[in-house]
Amino acid sequence: MDAALLTDLLAAAVRIATPLLLAALGGILSERSGTFAVAIEGMMLAGAFGAAVAAMAAGAPAGPLAGPLAGPLAGLLASAAAGMLVASLVAVATTRFSTDQMVTGLAVNILVAGLTSYLLRALAGGRTPVVRFPVLAPWPVPFLHDIPVLGPVLFGQPPLTYLAVVLAVALGLVLARSRAGLLVRAAGENPQAVFATGTDPVRVRVWSILACGALAGLGGAALSLQQVGSFTDGMTHGRGFIALAALIVGRWAPVPVALACLVFGLVSALALRAQGWGLPVSSYVMQMMPYALALVALAGIGRAARLPAAIGTPFRRE
């Protein structure tokens, strides 16, 4: 493989890993605080939908906010808000009514899939909609972009990729070295100890779930605004579950989770390009490779992972 093909492959892997990483970072917050993040798929889909609709509305030539940055900025804000709205359903159901977290997450995923499909057609007047808009352009970093191979891969990416890397480093520092991070970790390990310090662990879990929704929504925006340039029914296609697999394989630590997302991104990039290389392999087999890898990783590495001690357990004052 020559340098050009290798550079293209690695750059594509980083781009594909971006929405997975953003969603997985949200999942870390939710699960470290004691709530299973099964609804990440729905949060991502809601974020992708909100980003697409807001970007089109704000970036329309006749719109009052028309401009080169108006659409993307509106899309990012809307994606985070849409993800948080879905997360609020999970937060209320699991903390207020103590519902089963797995069932709640799956129900929310199904609800969002149907609701976004309905709203998309309602906005189009009942017709089969075609939602398209320009994708976010790469932002090359001066000088660093000129480094052979690694320059275009690491420093020639669109803006949300840089944001995902910054958030991964920041989240690692917050969880390890701040009081807020300590409270999040303690709420997932021993919520009674958190309550004994005078802090309500339910409140910690609610804010963690809402932050998860915002990050997963940004992951959906990375998919619609940065990768695809459109919105279609169920466009996340299980990426939320791959993000869940990545955070389990990465042991709920931001940097290892980022590396796991990068591996999944590399496999997806290989699957996409292998079809163009004329390999005698069915395209359906190539498309299933990222999901097969997720199953293998969970069956191997994931089964040895230690979940937070109080995850899935509603907090009750004693």
N, C-alpha and C positions, 0 to 999 in steps of 0.2 A: 504494500500500500504506500503510495507516494505521499509527500508532505501535504499537498493540497487536499487529497481525500481524507487524510487523518485529521487535518485542521477542521474541515467541514463536518466530519463525524463528531469530533469532540465538542465543537461549538453547538451543534444540534443537540447533543446530550445535555449540555448545560441549560439550553433554552427549554427543553422538554422537562428537565428536573425542576424548573422554577415554580410552576404551580403546585407540584407535589411538595416542595420544600415549604412554601408558604402555608399550605394546609396542614402539613405535619407539625410545623411550629405551633400552630393553634392547637392541634391535638395534644402536644406536650403539655401545654398549660391546663387543658381540660382534664387530662388523665392524671397528671401529677397532683391536681387538687382533689381527685377522687371521683370524677365523672367520666364514664366511657364516652369516647368521641365518635360513636358510630354514625352520628348525623353529619359528619364532615362532608360526605358526598352531597347531601342536600344543601349545606351551606355554600359549597363551591358552586353548585348549579345556580343557586339564587344570586350569588355574587356575579357569575358570568352573565346572567340575565339582566341584573341591575346595571352592570357596566355597559352592556350593549345598548340598552334603551336610553340611558342617560347620555352616553357618548353621542348617539345619533341625534338626540334632542338638543343638546348643548352645542354640537358642532354643525348644526344645519346652517346653510348659508344665510337664511333669513332670520335665524335666531338672534335674540338680543345679546347672547354671550358668544357669538360666533368668533372663532379665532383658532389658530393652530393648536393651542393648548387647552382650549375650553372643553372640547369633547373628552380627551383623556382624563383631565382633572375631575370633571363631573363624573366620568365613569368610575374612577377609583373611589371617590366618595360614596357613590351609590352602591358600589360592590361591597364596601365595608358595612354600610348601613343595612343592605339586604342580608348579608351574612349574620349580622347581629340580630336582625329581626327573627330569623330562623332560630338562632341560638337562644333567643329569649323564650321561645316555645319549649325548648329542651330544658332550660333553666327552671321555668315555672313548673313544668310537669315533674321533674326529678327532685327538686328541692322543696316545693310547696306541697305536692301531692304524693311524693315518694313512689312514683311509678318505676317500673322496671326499666333500667337505663338502656338495655339492648333493644327491647321492644319499642321504646320511645324513639330511639334513633332511627330504627328501620321505618317506623310509621312516618316520621318527619321526612325521610328520604322519599318515600312514595308520595307524600303530600306535595312536596316541592316539585317533583317531576311532573305531576298532573297539573299543578297550579301554573307553573311557568309555561307549559304547553298551551293551556287555556288562555292565559294572558297574552301570549304572543299572537294568537289568532284573533283575540278580541281587539288588540291594537291594530291589526291589519284588516279589520272589518269582516272577519270570518273567512278571508282568503288564506291560502297557503302562503305564509310570509317568506320574504327573502330579506334577511337582515345582513347587510354588508357595510363595512367601513374600513378605512385604512388602519393597518396595524402600526403599533409603536415602532419607530425606527431605532436602529442601534445607536448608542452613544459611545463612539470610540474614545478611549482615554488617550490624550496626547502622549507621544513618545512610547508609552507602555504597549500601545496597540501594535507598534512596529516590531515587537519581539517575535522572532520566528515561532510558528506553531502556537505557543502558549499566549502570545499577544492577542490575536483575534479570538482565541477561545475564552480567555479570562477578561480581556479589556475591550472587547468589541461587541458587547451584549446590549440588549435593550434595557431601559431603566429599571423595570421591575426585577430583573435578575440581580442588579446591584443592590436593590432594596432588600431582596430576600437574603443575600449574604450578610448585609449589615444587621438585619433583624436576628439572624441566627447567632451572630457573635454577641449582640446585645442581650438576647434572651439567655444565653449561656452565662453571661456575667450577672444578670439580674437574679437568676435562680441560685447561683452559687454564692453571691456576695452581698445580697441586699436583704433587708428585713421582709420586703414584699415577697421575694423569692422563697425565703424561709417559711413564710406563712402558707404559700401555695403548696410547698412540699409537705409541710406538717398537716395541712388539711387533708391530704391524700394518704398520709401514714397514720396519724393519730389526731383526729379532729377534737377529741376530748381535751387533749393537751392545748390545742389552740384556744378552745373555749375557756380553759383555766387561766389563760393569760389575759382574758378580757376581750378577745376578738371573736366575732361570730364566724365560725367556719362555713356556715351556709352562705354568708355574704361573700366570703373568699371564693367559694365555688361558683357562685352566680357571676361574679366579675371575671373569673377565669373562663367560664363558658362563653360569656359575651366577647371576651378578647379572642377566644378560639373562633367565634363566628366572624369577627372582623378579619382575622388573618386568613381564614378559609375563603371568605368572600374575595379578598385580594388575590388568592390563588385562582379563583374563578375568573377574575379580571385579567390575570396574566394569560389565561387560556383564551379568552375571547378577544381582548384588546391587543395582546402581544404576539400570540401564535397564529390564530385562525382568521381574525378579522371579520367574524360573523357570529351569529348565535343560531343554534339548531336545537331541536328537542333532545334532551338528555345528553348534551354535548360533553359532559364530564366522562361518560362511558366508564365508570368504575374507578376513576383516578383517585377519588376520595378513599377508597378501600386500599389502593396501593400506598397512599400516604399513611394509612393506619399501619400497614405492614412495615413501612420504613421506620415509623417511630418505635415499633416493637423491636425490630432488628437493631435499631440504634439505641436501645435501652433508655428511651425517653431523655436523651442528652442531645442538645442541638447540633453539635459538630458531627458526632457519629450518625445522627439522623440525616444530616445534609449529605454525608458520604453515601448513605444507603439510597437516598433519592437520586444521587448522581449515577449510581449503578443502574437503577431502574431506568433513568433517562438514557443511559448508554445502550441498554438492551432495546429500548423503544426506537432509538435512532438507527441501530443496526437493522432492526426489523423493517423500518421504512425504506432504508437504502438497499437492503438485500433484494427487494423486489425489482429494483432498477438494475441490479448487477446481473440479472439473468440466471440466478441460482435455481436449480431444479427442485424448489420447495414451494408448496402451496402458500398463497398469500394469506390464507386463513390461519395456517400454522404459524407464520411469522407474526401475525397480529395478536395471537394468543401468548406469545413468548413473555411479555412483561408480567402477565397475570400468572403464568406458570412459574416464573421466577419468584413471584411473591409467595405462592403456595410452598415452593421448595424452601424458601428462606424461613417461612413461619414454621414449617415442619422440622427444620434443622436447627437454625440458630434461635428462632423465636420461642421454641418450647422451653428453653432454659432461662428465658427472661423472667425476672421477678417483678410482678405487678406491684404498684403501690398497695400497701396493706389494707387500706380502707376504701379502695376503689369499688364502686357499685353498691356501697353500703350507705343508706340514708343516715344523716346525723340526727340523733335524738338526745335531748338533754337528759342527763341522769340526775 
